[in-house]
Amino acid sequence: MRCIRLWSDSKGNSCFEEGSIATKAGSPVNFLSDKFPAKSISFEETQAGQSLEWHNAPAKQFVITLRGTLDFSTRAGDHFILTPGDMLLAEDTVGSGHSWKLVGDDPWRRAYVILESDAELSFIKKINQGV
């Protein structure tokens, strides 16, 4: 499962890397991740054509895109695209922040899973970056 990790570096700049969440065989046909301590889950929908200027994640969270395509940007000018089924691990709770805009005619439907701030996550960075 594709996951983009978004975090703040030591200078406060939002950065990202592509990867996945570690899984292990759960049965002959399924792969399971570890369980992560979560505080809450909520759902949100934003209509097509919308955008959000510079902001930080309000908490360490997974943002799971159910519908819609987004173009995320950092202040350094780097971009990544999220599509349905992608997970965003948002950890840039301080610093310069990120922005996003919806691409196409679909609304953005997503689930927010707020994580415990000390939650250990098994993010595996993709070796060949090319987000």
N, C-alpha and C positions, 0 to 999 in steps of 0.2 A: 504494500500500500504506500503510495507516494505521500511524503510529508515534507513540508518546507518549514525549516526552523528559522525564526526571526528573533534576533536578540540584539542587545546593546553592547558594543565593545567598550574598552576601557576609556575611550574618549567620548562616549555617549552617542555614537553614531549607530543607527539601526543597520544591521547586516543580516544576510540570509544565506542559507545553504540548503541544498536539496538532499534528501535522503529518504529513510523509511523508519518505521518503528520495528524493532526486532520482534520476530515471531518464532515460534517453535511448533513442531508437529503436535496437533491436538487430537487428531484421529487420521485415518488414511486419506481423508478428503478435506480437512480443515487445518488451518494454521492459526494459532492463538498468540496474542501478545500477553505480556504480564498485565496484571491489574494495577491501575494507578489510583491513588487516593484522590477523590474528587469532592468538591464542596457543593456544586450545583450543576444543573444542565438547564439551558433555556434555548428557545428557538426564535429566529427573527427572519423577516423578509423585507428586502429593500427593492423598490420598483426599478425597472430597467432605466438606464440613462443616468443614474445617480453616481455620486462620487463623495469621498470624504477626504478633506485636506489633512494636513500633518497632525498626527495624534499618536499616542502610545497605547499599547494594550493596557486595559484597566487592571488586569491581573494575569498571572501565568495561566494560560488556557489553550485548549485545543479548539480550533474553529474548523468545523467539518462542513464543507460545501456540498449541499444536496442538489442545488440547481443554480445555474448562472456561471458566467465566466468573468473573472476579475483580473485586472492588471494592477499589481502592487508596485510601488516605487519607494526607494530610499532617497534621502537627500543627496547622496553621492551620485544619483542618476541611474542606479541599478534597478532592473525590473524583473519581476517573475509573474507568471500567469497561474491562476488557480482555476480548475475546472471541476465539475461534479465528481465527487468521490475523493478529491484531494483533502488532505488534512494540513492545517496550518498550526504549528506549535508556536504561539506568540509569547515571547518572553521579553520583549522590548518595553518593559514597564517604566523605564526612565530614558532620558536622552532626547535625541532629535526627532524620533518618531518615523512613521511611514504614512503613505497615502494610498488610496485605491480608487479605481473607477470601474464601473461595470462596462463590459464589452458585449455588444449584441443586444438582442431584443428580450432576453429572459430576465426575470427578477433574480435577485440573489437570495436563495433560501439556505439557511445554515443553522447548525447547532453549535452552541457555545458550551464547552465543558470546562468549568472553572476548576483548576487543580490546586491542591495544597501547595503552598509556596516552596516547601522542601521536598516535593514529590520527586523521586528518582525516576527518570525516564530513559528508556533504552532506544534513543535516537541513533541511527547509524548513518553517518555522512556518506553520500554517494562519492565514489572516488573520482569519476569524471564529471566535474561540474559543467553544466550546460543547461541551465534552468530555462 
